Amino acid sequence: MKSKVLIATFAILILSILSAQSVCAQQKSIDIKSLVNLMEGSFSSEEQSMNDPDYFDIRLEMKRIWKNLTTEEEENKNAVDEYWIYVEQASAEALVKPYRQRVYRITRTYEGRFESAVFTFNNPLRFAGDWKLDEPLAALTPDSLTLKEGCTVTITMMGKDHYEGGTSGKGCKSELSGAKYATSEVEIFADRIISWDRGFDENDVQVWGAEKGGYVFKRIKN
């Protein structure tokens, strides 16, 4: 009789552990999907530029790409481990000539922690405005991208609809305006993204980027 009770108790324990693991995995998948949903959209720093002349009116466009790399079954089970996003930044006065075009690969590392790897690609201007399409960058595949070593942003979930992250150390190389390396800091909310990119020379003196704080990109369209 005791052996039957022990077996039943053990079975219940195993089922509880498996159930908890399933819930945990599902929650982490929901978290990464929430992050990607907050990152997608059209954003503008117009309001900030009107209040402070040290900031420019910049438009930020972020659109998920290559959804075909994720099966419908994975989506339905909330089991997606990575997402790809096309990123385009341009001055409001020159939208057809973005000054920055990147691809981000968003992955989760463990619960509440994520990484955004940064990639470049050849002749990016040919894809200017692709964020307007249903399937941006359809002519490219992940193997045509070049990883920007040391520029990966580690992101932490701080609370509901609030994520923070940044690069680590001096490994993100930059040659812009005499810089030796660049850093990136980001805060992501439901209504805005605060992004602070800066370049530093070999003496750790800032040579490009905003000096007072990050650009505040208000969401203008999902």
Residue pairs with C-beta under 8 A, 6 or more apart in sequence:
24 111
25 79
26 78
27 111
28 108
28 110
28 111
28 112
29 78
29 79
29 80
29 108
30 78
31 108
31 111
31 112
31 114
31 157
32 80
32 81
32 83
32 106
32 107
32 108
32 114
33 78
33 80
33 83
34 161
35 106
35 114
35 155
35 157
35 163
35 188
36 64
36 83
36 85
36 106
38 161
38 163
38 188
38 189
38 190
38 193
39 62
39 85
39 104
39 106
39 188
39 193
40 62
40 63
40 64
40 85
40 222
41 62
41 219
41 220
41 221
41 222
42 59
42 60
42 61
42 219
42 220
42 221
43 59
43 60
43 61
43 62
43 192
43 193
43 217
43 218
43 219
43 220
44 57
44 58
44 59
44 60
44 92
44 217
44 218
44 220
45 55
45 56
45 57
45 58
45 59
45 60
45 215
45 216
45 217
45 218
46 57
46 92
46 218
47 216
47 218
48 55
48 215
48 216
48 218
49 55
49 56
49 57
49 58
50 57
52 212
54 210
54 211
54 212
55 210
55 215
56 91
56 92
57 91
57 92
57 93
58 89
58 90
58 91
58 92
58 215
58 217
59 89
59 90
59 91
59 92
59 95
60 87
60 88
60 89
60 193
60 195
60 217
61 86
61 87
61 88
61 89
61 131
62 85
62 86
62 87
62 88
62 104
62 131
63 85
63 86
63 130
63 131
63 136
64 83
64 84
64 85
64 86
65 84
65 85
65 86
65 103
65 135
65 136
65 137
66 84
66 137
66 141
66 142
67 135
69 84
69 142
70 80
70 83
74 80
81 107
81 108
82 105
82 106
82 107
83 105
83 106
84 103
84 104
84 105
84 106
84 142
85 103
85 104
85 106
86 101
86 102
86 103
86 127
86 130
86 131
86 136
86 137
87 100
87 101
87 102
87 103
87 104
88 98
88 100
88 101
88 128
88 129
88 130
88 131
89 98
89 99
89 100
89 101
90 96
90 97
90 98
90 99
90 100
90 128
91 99
95 129
96 128
96 129
97 125
97 128
98 124
98 125
98 128
101 120
101 121
101 124
101 125
101 127
101 128
102 118
102 119
102 120
103 118
103 119
103 120
103 121
103 137
103 145
104 116
104 117
104 118
104 119
105 116
105 117
105 119
105 142
106 114
106 115
106 116
107 114
107 115
107 117
108 114
108 115
109 115
109 154
112 156
112 157
113 154
113 155
113 156
113 157
114 154
114 155
114 156
114 157
114 163
114 165
115 152
115 153
115 154
115 155
116 152
116 153
116 155
116 165
117 147
117 151
117 152
118 147
118 148
118 151
118 152
118 153
119 145
119 146
119 147
119 148
120 145
120 146
120 148
121 127
121 137
121 140
121 144
121 145
121 146
122 144
127 136
127 137
127 139
127 140
130 136
130 137
148 172
149 171
149 172
149 173
150 167
150 169
150 170
150 171
150 172
150 173
150 181
151 167
151 171
151 172
151 182
151 184
152 167
153 165
153 166
153 167
153 184
153 186
154 165
154 166
154 167
154 168
155 163
155 164
155 165
155 186
155 188
156 163
156 164
156 165
157 163
158 164
161 189
161 190
162 187
162 188
162 189
163 186
163 187
163 188
164 186
164 187
164 188
165 185
165 186
165 188
166 183
166 184
166 185
166 186
167 182
167 183
167 184
167 185
170 180
170 181
170 183
170 200
171 181
172 181
172 182
172 183
172 184
173 180
173 181
173 182
174 180
174 181
174 182
174 199
176 182
176 199
176 207
176 208
177 199
177 207
177 208
178 201
178 207
179 199
179 200
179 201
179 207
179 208
180 200
180 201
180 202
181 199
181 200
182 197
182 198
182 199
182 200
182 209
183 197
183 198
183 200
184 195
184 196
184 197
185 195
185 196
185 214
186 193
186 194
186 195
186 196
186 214
187 193
187 194
187 214
188 194
190 219
191 218
191 219
192 216
192 217
192 218
192 219
193 217
193 219
194 213
194 214
194 215
194 216
194 217
195 214
195 215
195 217
196 209
196 210
196 213
196 214
196 215
197 209
197 210
198 206
198 208
198 209
198 210
199 206
199 207
199 208
199 209
200 206
200 207
201 207
